[in-house]
Amino acid sequence: MKLIDLPEDILLEITSYLSVKDVLLLKQTCRALHAFGSSDYLWHRLVAAFEFPLDTLQNTRSTDFSSDELQRSAIKALRLDANWRKPSPRIRRTTALITGTSGSYVDEMHILPGGRWLLTSQRLRQREGRWTSLMTLWSLEDIQHARRIAHVEITGAQRTPAAFALQDGGDSVLLAVGVHDDTDFIEVHNISIEDRINMSYSMRPARSRVLPLPPYSGTVIRHVLQELSMFEDLIAATVVSLELESDDRPLRILLSDARSGASAWVHPRYSEPFSFLWVRLRDGYIFLTGRLGAAVVLRIYKLPQNVMDSATRSTRAMGDKRSSEDAFVDLGDAVAEFLSSTSAGMHDVAQVSSASSTGLALIIFHSFNGMERATGHIMRFRFARSYDSIKMLETQMQCLQLQQEASAQLADIGATGRRAVWLEHNWETQQKRLMRFEAQDECEPLGVLLPPDPGLPFAPHACHSLAFDEVTGRLCLGFFNGDLYVVDFV
């Protein structure tokens, strides 16, 4: 009996033992298998076990896409993997978004997962005696016609990197940023991303909302926003509290609803033990990653279903100057926890990815600390989530050994931790180069992505900011002269 004569259910069982690459090759053998290998049902099964992240599956389900869309995305992921494994990955395209202006440089930037949207921030532009910050949202979906979607101008100094979340099925972006203008507060903007704007005439006004930091019990005299994280409408802010008659600088966690404006402080027992803390949100869970003593710790808590009701009670309690337990959000016990066996020490650069449905990752580079070489670590946390629970599956740790007399200055990593990039500075030669990490057993995990003299319109020594998307391999680089470039490897 020929393979094509087998019943479809038997063929489906056979494909459960095949990889995506195997199925793509099988489709090329004959028309019958090409038709079978193009079914939506088959591809929905295939991508569920696919080892690489797909650019189509950011906050969506595979069943929302046809087999053709999933196949194109899988082929792109395989091509990126093949190129990224090479000792010197081939650059397919460089695109200048800003060049030759000698204007204000981009201080920070972030790529939304999937590589289609880029958010840039230019801080501390003085106008009429006041500080302002400018954020720009770019569409990179058609990279040959990359364009600005919206400008957001903020009065005051930008205190934190921006946090953002796609809304309304991808038709808008909800943007939150910490701002200092006499006091610290959170500013929220709702930006439509459907239409192109003409930058020659006007800036599109973005609907905004200001979220003041609520009162806090005790002797706190001022709060300093440190970092924001967002998922859907919920914002988590990491805050450093300055207290009267005390040198302590305890860390606090504030939860805010971007739509209603309700806010609540998380009970301090969850944050105060940490000396450094990064907070992430995803699907009703809050992830606390930070340094606890000499170790790196990840703790996962399930958010209360009535967390915004708690926010209302918290605001009222603080306003009444009560310090009871009712004034805080109680996260309960951790549902999962990881404690590293590697000493954390002081760090030069640390970056925690956003949380995906299956994991998150951390890249951290330590100071020399008397060692001959600086070192770093990549930690990849994998977990399985069901409707009402989450379970830690595994944690992988990779040590990064830098060259002698070298340190890392900038870094970015994706949620799977499969790929990462960082800017390495050699203090003896004063040269800089972009390095890459690839989590593969069959190839060298560390390598040079861009050498000091790459033969491009730019060089790493002038790099001031970067953003990286592990799904598409897209790299965005901002330079001190104001130039902004996009580098694609697939």
JODAWO-V708397 format. One record per residue. PHI is phi as a letter, one per 40 degrees, with the letter a starting at -180 (NA if undefined). PSI is psi in whole degrees, -180 to 180 (999 if undefined). Layout:
BEGIN
<<PHI | PSI> <PHI | PSI>>
END
This chain:
BEGIN
<<NA | 135> <c | 159> <c | -40> <c | -12> <c | -8> <c | 148> <c | 155> <c | -35> <c | -31> <c | -41> <c | -40> <c | -38> <c | -39> <c | -43> <c | -18> <c | -17> <c | 1> <b | 153> <c | 171> <d | -40> <c | -39> <c | -43> <c | -38> <c | -39> <c | -39> <c | -36> <c | -23> <c | -1> <c | -40> <a | 170> <c | -39> <c | -46> <c | -26> <c | -43> <c | -44> <c | -42> <c | 1> <b | 7> <c | 144> <c | -43> <d | -43> <c | -45> <c | -30> <c | -36> <c | -41> <c | -48> <c | -20> <c | -28> <b | 8> <c | 136> <c | -18> <b | 145> <c | 144> <b | 142> <c | -14> <c | -16> <b | 38> <c | 107> <g | 27> <b | 171> <b | 152> <c | -30> <c | -10> <c | -4> <b | 153> <c | 168> <c | -36> <c | -43> <c | -43> <c | -37> <c | -45> <c | -42> <c | -40> <c | -41> <c | -41> <c | -41> <c | -39> <c | -40> <c | -40> <c | -43> <c | -43> <c | -40> <c | -40> <c | -24> <c | -20> <c | 151> <d | -36> <b | 93> <d | 139> <c | 129> <c | 122> <c | -37> <a | 141> <b | 135> <b | 127> <c | 118> <c | -40> <b | 131> <a | 145> <g | 16> <c | -24> <f | 36> <c | -164> <c | 135> <c | 161> <c | 119> <c | -42> <a | 154> <a | 157> <a | 136> <b | 128> <c | 140> <d | 132> <h | -13> <g | 11> <c | -22> <b | 140> <b | 131> <b | 123> <b | 149> <b | 132> <b | 112> <c | 158> <f | 59> <b | 121> <c | 131> <a | 122> <f | 40> <g | 3> <b | 152> <c | 140> <b | 159> <b | 145> <b | 126> <b | 139> <b | 133> <b | 126> <b | 143> <c | 122> <b | 15> <c | -45> <b | 94> <c | -26> <c | -16> <b | 46> <c | 143> <a | 158> <c | 135> <c | -42> <a | 152> <b | 141> <b | 117> <b | 130> <b | 129> <c | 117> <h | 171> <c | 132> <c | 117> <c | -38> <b | 157> <d | 153> <c | 149> <b | 149> <a | 160> <a | 135> <c | 141> <b | 163> <f | 46> <g | 23> <g | 7> <c | -13> <a | 163> <b | 130> <c | 122> <b | 132> <b | 141> <a | 142> <c | 133> <b | 144> <b | 119> <a | 87> <g | -53> <b | 170> <c | 141> <a | 168> <b | 130> <b | 129> <b | 133> <b | 139> <b | 114> <b | 124> <c | 139> <b | 23> <c | -37> <b | 154> <c | 143> <b | 152> <c | 107> <c | -12> <c | -20> <b | -52> <a | 161> <c | 141> <c | 125> <c | 135> <b | 132> <c | 130> <b | 159> <a | 138> <b | 128> <b | 101> <c | 153> <c | 127> <c | 166> <c | 157> <b | 138> <c | 158> <g | -149> <b | 25> <c | 128> <b | -21> <a | 146> <b | 141> <b | 117> <c | 136> <b | -44> <a | 152> <b | 150> <b | 150> <a | 142> <a | 124> <f | -118> <c | -2> <c | 133> <b | 135> <b | 125> <b | 134> <c | 128> <b | 137> <c | 127> <c | 132> <b | 122> <b | 149> <c | 135> <f | 38> <a | 141> <c | -2> <c | 147> <b | 68> <c | 150> <c | 139> <b | 160> <b | 127> <b | 131> <b | 133> <b | 144> <c | 118> <c | -25> <c | -52> <c | -24> <g | -2> <c | 142> <b | 153> <a | 140> <c | 134> <c | 146> <d | 133> <c | -18> <c | -18> <c | -26> <b | -30> <c | -30> <c | -20> <c | 141> <c | -28> <b | 146> <a | 132> <b | 133> <b | 134> <b | 154> <b | 146> <a | 124> <f | 45> <g | 9> <b | 153> <b | 132> <b | 121> <b | 114> <b | 131> <a | -173> <c | 126> <b | 103> <g | -122> <b | 10> <b | 158> <c | 132> <b | 140> <b | 124> <b | 133> <b | 130> <b | 149> <c | 126> <c | 142> <d | 143> <c | -30> <b | 40> <c | -34> <c | -26> <c | -39> <c | -35> <c | -43> <c | -44> <c | -39> <c | -45> <c | -43> <c | -43> <c | -43> <c | -38> <c | -30> <c | 4> <g | 32> <c | 150> <b | 27> <c | 172> <c | -25> <c | -15> <c | -4> <b | 157> <c | 126> <c | 121> <c | -8> <g | -158> <c | 152> <c | 136> <c | -17> <a | 151> <a | 145> <b | 136> <b | 119> <c | 150> <c | -4> <c | 133> <c | 133> <c | -48> <g | -174> <c | 151> <b | 151> <c | -45> <b | 137> <a | 138> <a | 126> <b | 130> <c | 169> <c | 159> <c | 132> <c | -176> <c | -14> <b | -1> <i | -179> <a | 171> <a | 157> <b | 134> <b | 130> <a | 134> <b | 127> <c | 154> <c | 169> <d | -43> <f | 37> <g | -1> <c | 159> <c | -35> <b | 149> <c | 149> <b | 164> <a | 172> <a | 144> <b | 127> <b | 126> <b | 116> <b | 122> <b | 135> <a | 160> <b | 134> <b | 132> <b | -171> <c | -41> <b | 15> <a | 166> <a | 142> <b | 131> <c | 122> <c | -52> <a | 161> <b | 125> <b | 136> <b | 130> <b | 126> <c | 136> <b | 118> <b | 114> <c | 165> <c | 161> <c | 142> <g | 28> <b | 152> <a | 161> <c | 144> <b | -35> <b | 152> <a | 154> <a | 149> <a | 149> <c | 173> <c | -30> <c | -19> <g | 11> <c | -36> <b | 147> <a | 158> <b | 153> <a | 156> <c | 122> <b | 130> <b | 122> <c | 115> <c | -19> <c | -46> <c | -13> <g | 26> <b | 154> <b | 149> <a | 154> <c | 128> <b | 161> <b | 156> <b | 137> <b | 118> <c | 79> <b | 142> <c | -27> <c | -3> <b | 165> <c | 124> <c | -30> <b | 144> <a | 170> <c | 127> <c | -47> <b | 120> <c | 173> <d | -34> <b | 84> <c | -4> <g | 31> <b | 174> <c | -1> <a | 167> <b | 150> <d | -26> <c | -23> <c | 8> <c | 131> <b | -26> <a | 156> <a | 158> <a | 143> <b | 137> <b | 112> <c | -24> <c | -46> <b | -9> <g | 16> <c | 132> <b | 127> <b | 134> <b | 129> <b | 142> <b | 160> <c | -24> <c | 5> <g | -8> <c | 152> <b | 122> <b | 150> <b | 129> <b | 125> <b | 141> <b | 7> <a | 999>>
END
